């Protein structure tokens, strides 16, 4: 109770005119007053699992010594000390926004507005969609992006950065994620809930992002997501950035990206034609999806959608079964 009360005092101190406590929580370390440097743009896409020091250092550098904000829908402030040790910052804070009522609080949007860098933690992206979409939180995040400030996310926080997202809206609370096998058997399976236009990151237009990719065997569901985006008329040229655990893609403002971390890296997928069969209750048939596999140390250009010469191959789905042009029909 004392800790929550102190957090409330911090919020009131920083943002005068706020007259009542809210159900959100705000934990801050560092300077009490905000800095006002000019940050530089960038997108840090983390695939989940262990946090990657290089990715957070990169975001800290982009913040130019300013105020670093972690957003969550639940959890605690354990990121604060970790991030504070990695970069020279004015402050590091965690803002927990656990429901739509909290997302309507004027102080919440104001806190986001004053941050130089924003990082969206992992968890459950259904909470982010349910609680934040259509609220001042969404508006503040899009204003942050439009102002050229850096943003990043891991796991569920990564999933909501693309123009298209797997919303996880029908996932049961005791189940971690939608499985590839169920998705491939029925592209309109009830748990396939896609959302769009939550965050507006220009370099991630026409793009869906996914995490824990190889570790949790998410290729099949990713192919279904791409097929559904085309079948539903959302985009004729969708693409996907799928990132494995312990891997990250760091994107500069010109679209040039590099892959860091100790995981299997990132996968850049793009269909070359619409699915042949994408119907309710019928296994997916979807040919000619190009894949570029990018391990750590690789570079990729999001504007030209081309890398620097690593593994490229094609995938197809025939009656729900994935086929690959890689030796041994390897998928990853």
Phi, psi and omega in degrees: 000318179299318181297316179296322179295319178296322177298319178299317179299321179299314181298314180296321180297318182284327188233079181300151181099352176273119193255359182209155180288151180241172181274355174284166176232143182225117181241126186227138171235156182105206182293147180282328180261149183286146171273167180223053175282176176254103181286167176246148186289158176170159180231123178253113183252110184249136187275002179096183186077215180295142177290153187246112184304316183300323180291319180288323175299319179299316177295321178299317178298320178296331181286347176056042177078014183270214186254125185256127185239129173258131178253140178215160170259341173202170181117207183219198186257029186292343176288336189303305182295321180300308182292322182298330180281347186262342184211159177273104187231155175290319178201160170231133183220154173241130178243118181256119184243094194268001181195173182292329178297316178297322181294343179272349183294129181304325182295329183296309178297325180294321177298315178298319181301326184275355182278143174273329177225141178236134176232127181261120186285172177283180182144243183228109183294340175299325177294318179298316180292310182298316190273328191251331184294136180076020179235172175301338176296313177301315180299318182293321178294318178292327175293322177300313180295314182297333179281358178081026178266152182285150179217151178208171178195156177231143177055243179300327178292328173290319187301331184265005182277334180284165175300325177247145181218148166282114187282341181055028188289334180252013178287132176293150185296340181262011182236134188287322186192164174293133181273150180296321184298315179297319181294316181294327179291328182209100181298348177248023174309141190302334182276358178274094181245106179260141177233162180213164174061036172279295175252147184245087177258109187308319182288349180249022173293148182061020187236139169247142182242143178217156187238176178050039199295295180286321183303320182253016176051061184260009181300313183302315180291328177297318178296323176293319177302313180298318179297317181294322179300319178287314183297323182277359176079018180283326179200140174272347183225059180285164176210166182223141169248108183249125190238134181279167176299150179061026178227155179212151174243122182253115190252123176278166182300336179273007178089354179279131186232156173228151183256132179230168176113179183250004179276196182283354176099213185234157179232127181250113186249142176209120175291149176256350175202165183292156178296145178284318179225114176219086187226156178297130176078004182239132178303146184290140166233123192203111185257160165061061172258120180278142181229136172239118180266125187236100176285176178304139182093352180274154175242150180214140180254114182291334181285315179270350183052055181215148179249190186256041167093025177269218189277121175238139179202179181234148177238151172220157174238123178241113178052044176085358181252130182278138175234146184229150175274357177290153176304136181074014181058033181292141181264323188252000000 
